[in-house]
C-alpha cells in the first residue's frame, strides 16, 4: 500500500466515527431505530477495516503520519501510527462493533430512552479514542483526551436520575481537574525543556531533566491522566457504574480507562524513555503507588456485593498492572503492559456484558442474588467463567501471557516485591471472581424464584460469546501481538 493510501486510511479511521455520529442522529430522528442501528454497525465495520489496513505498513517498520497546519507557532495537530497506538486503535475500533451489537439488545431489552443520543455520543467517544491512539505529540494527545471526557459525560448521566447526575459531576470534576491542574502543567513544563513535543523512540527528556524534578514531572503526568484511575483519583470510576452496562463496557474496556493507561505507557516509552526512568529509581514512587492501587482495589472488590461495583474495583486494580509495567522500565515489563491493554479489554468487557445480561434477563444486580442462575443462563455464565480465568491469568487464556511478561519484567528489573504484587493480586482476583461462578453453577435457585429465566437474548449473547472466545484465541496468537509491539519496546 502506497504512502497516500496509508495516510487516507488514518484520516478515514479518525473521521468515519464522526460521520457515523451524524448519520445516527439523522436516521434515529427521521427514519427508524433499525436503520440507525444498522448504520452504526456499518460505520463500525468500516472504521475497523481502515485501522486494519495500517497493520501491514506498521509491521513492515513504517510510521505513517498525517499533520494539520499549525494553528499557533509550533502548535498543530499531528498524527503518527506506531505499534502501541495501532494496538489501542484495533482494540477500540474492534470492540466498538461488538459493544454496539450488545447495546442494541441491552437498550431495547431494558426499554432505555434517548437511544439515538446514546449511540451518537458512543461514536464520538470512539473517534476521540482513535485520536488518542494515533496522537503524534503531547498537544494532540491532550486535546483528544479532553474530547473523550466530554463526549462520554452524557453517557454517564444517561439515566437522568439524581444518582446519575451526581456521578456525572464526580466523573467530570475529577477527570477535568486532574487533566488541567496536572497533565496540562506537565505538558507546559515539558515544552520548556524540549523544542519538539512529538513522541520519539527512547524518549525526548533524556539529558534534559533528572533527579527529584524528573520524579515530580512523572507524577504530574501519571496523576494528570486521571483515566488511569490511580488512587486516590479513582472514585469517578465506580461512581460511573450508575450508567447503562454498554457504557460500563465503554468505560472499562473499549475507550476511557484504556485511553488512560495507554497514555501513561506511551509517555513512559516515548517521552521519558526507559533509560531515564531506570536512572536513580526515578519511577519508583509511581511504581509503588500503582502497586498499592493494585492491592487496595482488589481487597475492596472482595467486600462488595454489587455486581458492577465489584467489577469496577477489579478494573481499578487491573489498570495499575499497566501503569506498574510501564514504571518498571524494561522491555519485557512494557510488553506485558501492552499485552494487558488487549487481554484485559476482551476479558473485562465480557464480564460487564454478563452483568448487564443478568440485569436485563433476571433483574439481579447483586452477587448474593446470583444463586442458581448459571443453570438457567449457561452460555452467559460460561462466558463469565472463561473471562474470569483470563483476568486471573490462567492458561490457556490470553491474560496468562500479559501477566507472565509483567512478572518476568519485574524480576528482570530487580523488583522482587513488585513482582510478588502481581501474583498476590491474581490470588485476590480468584477471591472476588470465582465466588460468582460458584454461586451461579453450584448453588440451587432460591425457592420461589421465577423458573422462566432463560439465557440472554441473541443480540446480547452473540457479543458475550465472541469476546469470551477471543480470551481463548488470544492465548494462541499472542506472538502476532508480540511481533507488532516488539519494536516499540526494543525487543526486536
BELJO-V803287 format. One record per residue. N is the residue number from 1. RES is the residue in one letter. PHI is phi in whole degrees, 0 to 359 (999 if undefined). PSI is psi in whole degrees, -180 to 180 (999 if undefined). Layout:
# BELJO-V803287
n: [N	N]
res: [RES	RES]
phi: [PHI	PHI]
psi: [PSI	PSI]
This chain:
# BELJO-V803287
n: [1	2	3	4	5	6	7	8	9	10	11	12	13	14	15	16	17	18	19	20	21	22	23	24	25	26	27	28	29	30	31	32	33	34	35	36	37	38	39	40	41	42	43	44	45	46	47	48	49	50	51	52	53	54	55	56	57	58	59	60	61	62	63	64	65	66	67	68	69	70	71	72	73	74	75	76	77	78	79	80	81	82	83	84	85	86	87	88	89	90	91	92	93	94	95	96	97	98	99	100	101	102	103	104	105	106	107	108	109	110	111	112	113	114	115	116	117	118	119	120	121	122	123	124	125	126	127	128	129	130	131	132	133	134	135	136	137	138	139	140	141	142	143	144	145	146	147	148	149	150	151	152	153	154	155	156	157	158	159	160	161	162	163	164	165	166	167	168	169	170	171	172	173	174	175	176	177	178	179	180	181	182	183	184	185	186	187	188	189	190	191	192	193	194	195	196	197	198	199	200	201	202	203	204	205	206	207	208	209	210	211	212	213	214	215	216	217	218	219	220	221	222	223	224	225	226	227	228	229	230	231	232	233	234	235	236	237	238	239	240	241	242	243	244	245	246	247	248	249	250	251	252	253	254	255	256	257	258	259	260	261	262	263	264	265	266	267	268	269	270	271	272	273	274	275	276	277	278	279	280	281	282	283	284	285	286	287	288	289	290	291	292	293	294	295	296	297	298	299	300	301	302	303	304	305	306	307	308	309	310	311	312	313	314	315	316	317	318	319	320	321	322	323	324	325	326	327	328	329	330	331	332	333	334	335	336	337	338	339	340	341	342	343	344	345	346	347	348	349	350	351	352	353	354	355	356	357	358	359	360	361	362	363	364	365	366	367	368	369	370	371	372	373	374	375	376	377	378	379	380	381	382	383	384	385	386	387	388	389	390	391	392	393	394	395	396	397	398	399	400	401	402	403	404	405	406	407	408	409	410	411	412	413	414	415	416	417	418	419	420	421	422	423	424	425	426	427	428	429	430	431	432	433	434	435	436	437	438	439	440	441	442	443	444	445	446	447	448	449	450	451	452	453	454	455	456	457	458	459	460	461	462	463	464	465	466	467	468	469	470	471	472	473	474	475	476	477	478	479	480	481	482	483	484	485	486	487	488	489	490	491	492]
res: [X	X	X	X	X	X	X	X	X	X	X	X	X	X	X	X	X	X	X	X	X	X	X	X	X	X	X	X	X	X	X	X	X	X	X	X	X	X	X	X	X	X	X	X	X	X	X	X	X	X	X	X	X	X	X	X	X	X	X	X	X	X	X	X	X	X	X	X	X	X	X	X	X	X	X	X	X	X	X	X	X	X	X	X	X	X	X	X	X	X	X	X	X	X	X	X	X	X	X	X	X	X	X	X	X	X	X	X	X	X	X	X	X	X	X	X	X	X	X	X	X	X	X	X	X	X	X	X	X	X	X	X	X	X	X	X	X	X	X	X	X	X	X	X	X	X	X	X	X	X	X	X	X	X	X	X	X	X	X	X	X	X	X	X	X	X	X	X	X	X	X	X	X	X	X	X	X	X	X	X	X	X	X	X	X	X	X	X	X	X	X	X	X	X	X	X	X	X	X	X	X	X	X	X	X	X	X	X	X	X	X	X	X	X	X	X	X	X	X	X	X	X	X	X	X	X	X	X	X	X	X	X	X	X	X	X	X	X	X	X	X	X	X	X	X	X	X	X	X	X	X	X	X	X	X	X	X	X	X	X	X	X	X	X	X	X	X	X	X	X	X	X	X	X	X	X	X	X	X	X	X	X	X	X	X	X	X	X	X	X	X	X	X	X	X	X	X	X	X	X	X	X	X	X	X	X	X	X	X	X	X	X	X	X	X	X	X	X	X	X	X	X	X	X	X	X	X	X	X	X	X	X	X	X	X	X	X	X	X	X	X	X	X	X	X	X	X	X	X	X	X	X	X	X	X	X	X	X	X	X	X	X	X	X	X	X	X	X	X	X	X	X	X	X	X	X	X	X	X	X	X	X	X	X	X	X	X	X	X	X	X	X	X	X	X	X	X	X	X	X	X	X	X	X	X	X	X	X	X	X	X	X	X	X	X	X	X	X	X	X	X	X	X	X	X	X	X	X	X	X	X	X	X	X	X	X	X	X	X	X	X	X	X	X	X	X	X	X	X	X	X	X	X	X	X	X	X	X	X	X	X	X	X	X	X	X	X	X	X	X	X	X	X	X	X	X	X	X	X	X	X	X	X	X	X	X	X	X	X	X	X	X]
phi: [999	285	299	295	294	296	297	294	294	297	297	297	299	285	268	303	299	293	299	299	297	295	297	301	298	294	292	292	275	242	242	197	295	296	295	299	291	297	298	300	293	299	294	299	296	295	296	299	295	291	294	300	297	275	297	302	301	292	297	276	102	285	230	299	219	223	235	254	303	298	266	214	307	82	235	215	264	233	238	218	263	242	304	295	295	296	301	297	297	295	297	295	288	291	286	301	297	293	293	295	301	298	298	301	294	293	296	284	295	263	55	286	270	55	291	295	299	302	287	295	296	298	295	298	296	293	300	296	297	290	298	293	300	260	302	263	204	293	294	298	301	297	301	287	300	292	300	298	300	286	285	268	303	297	287	296	266	307	295	76	281	298	295	292	295	297	297	296	297	294	302	292	299	290	290	286	295	293	290	282	283	251	294	298	298	297	293	297	298	300	295	278	261	229	271	227	269	287	278	227	304	87	92	247	257	302	81	257	204	201	63	299	297	294	298	297	298	297	298	298	297	294	277	293	271	298	293	285	61	292	292	264	265	244	293	299	288	294	296	288	290	290	288	303	300	302	291	302	296	298	295	263	227	272	229	293	293	292	298	295	289	300	296	298	295	294	293	298	279	255	252	275	84	295	298	291	298	271	276	62	64	305	268	297	298	294	299	286	298	296	296	296	298	304	285	296	292	295	295	297	299	301	267	266	267	295	297	292	301	297	292	296	290	299	298	304	296	291	298	288	304	289	298	297	302	294	286	290	58	234	299	294	295	296	298	299	295	296	298	290	303	285	295	292	301	287	287	287	295	296	298	289	303	296	302	292	296	297	292	289	277	251	59	246	226	241	298	292	262	269	306	79	290	297	280	270	230	296	291	297	283	296	296	299	296	299	295	297	301	291	298	295	104	266	283	264	233	305	300	297	289	297	290	299	293	295	295	299	296	296	292	298	281	77	255	301	293	289	296	294	301	300	289	296	298	297	296	295	293	299	294	258	258	294	301	294	295	298	300	292	258	244	250	288	295	305	299	91	290	292	280	278	294	232	294	297	302	302	297	269	291	300	297	301	290	294	292	296	298	298	301	281	297	301	299	268	240	297	299	294	292	302	297	294	275	309	298	292	249	68	250	291]
psi: [129	169	-38	-41	-38	-45	-38	-34	-39	-49	-43	-44	-38	-34	-30	-43	-32	-43	-40	-41	-42	-45	-39	-44	-47	-50	-39	-34	-35	-10	-87	163	-37	-41	-41	-45	-39	-41	-41	-44	-44	-46	-39	-46	-41	-42	-47	-39	-36	-39	-40	-33	-21	-13	-48	-53	-42	-40	-27	2	-3	154	74	143	152	132	149	155	146	131	-10	155	119	0	114	178	123	136	135	130	111	172	-46	-44	-36	-42	-47	-39	-40	-42	-49	-49	-36	-46	-18	-41	-50	-39	-34	-47	-46	-41	-37	-47	-42	-51	-38	-42	-30	2	48	146	168	43	-32	-44	-40	-53	-24	-50	-33	-45	-40	-39	-39	-39	-43	-41	-40	-33	-39	-44	-41	8	132	-4	170	-35	-46	-42	-47	-44	-50	-27	-45	-40	-40	-41	-50	-29	-24	-14	-46	-25	-40	-38	15	-42	-27	6	170	-40	-39	-41	-41	-44	-38	-40	-42	-43	-53	-41	-48	-46	-39	-42	-42	-38	-38	-43	-35	-55	-47	-40	-42	-41	-43	-41	-45	-37	-22	-13	-27	162	-21	126	15	157	130	139	134	-8	163	-3	-2	124	-1	-21	152	173	-144	-36	-42	-40	-43	-43	-41	-40	-41	-45	-46	-43	-24	-27	76	-22	-15	-13	36	138	140	11	52	-8	-23	-31	-53	-30	-34	-2	-6	-16	161	153	-37	-31	-41	-41	-42	-45	-42	-17	-40	-50	-62	-64	-32	-34	-36	-56	-32	-43	-41	-46	-41	-40	-38	-41	-44	-10	-52	-50	150	-36	-44	-44	-33	1	118	28	31	-40	4	-38	-49	-36	-44	-30	-43	-40	-43	-40	-42	-50	-44	-42	-37	-43	-40	-39	-34	-31	-5	135	-24	132	-57	-41	-36	-43	-31	-45	-29	-42	-45	-44	-47	-31	-39	-14	-44	-42	-46	-42	-39	-40	-19	-20	40	154	-38	-46	-40	-36	-43	-40	-43	-45	-35	-25	-44	-52	-41	-36	-51	-30	-48	-32	-34	-44	-42	-36	-44	-44	-42	-39	-42	-38	-41	-44	-47	-6	39	137	13	144	-38	-10	4	2	126	-7	-22	-32	-19	-27	65	-40	-40	-51	-24	-41	-39	-41	-45	-48	-35	-43	-38	-44	-40	-35	29	137	153	67	152	-37	-21	-38	-45	-40	-34	-48	-37	-47	-45	-41	-37	-43	-37	-35	-2	20	74	-46	-34	-33	-38	-31	-44	-43	-41	-40	-37	-40	-41	-35	-31	-40	-31	-11	-43	-33	-28	-44	-44	-47	-44	-39	-27	1	147	152	131	144	134	-5	154	120	-2	-1	131	-179	169	153	156	-41	-26	-38	-37	-50	-37	-49	-33	-48	-34	-42	-38	-34	-36	-47	-38	-30	-36	-11	19	-27	-31	-43	-40	-46	-36	-45	-21	-44	-32	-29	12	32	20	999]
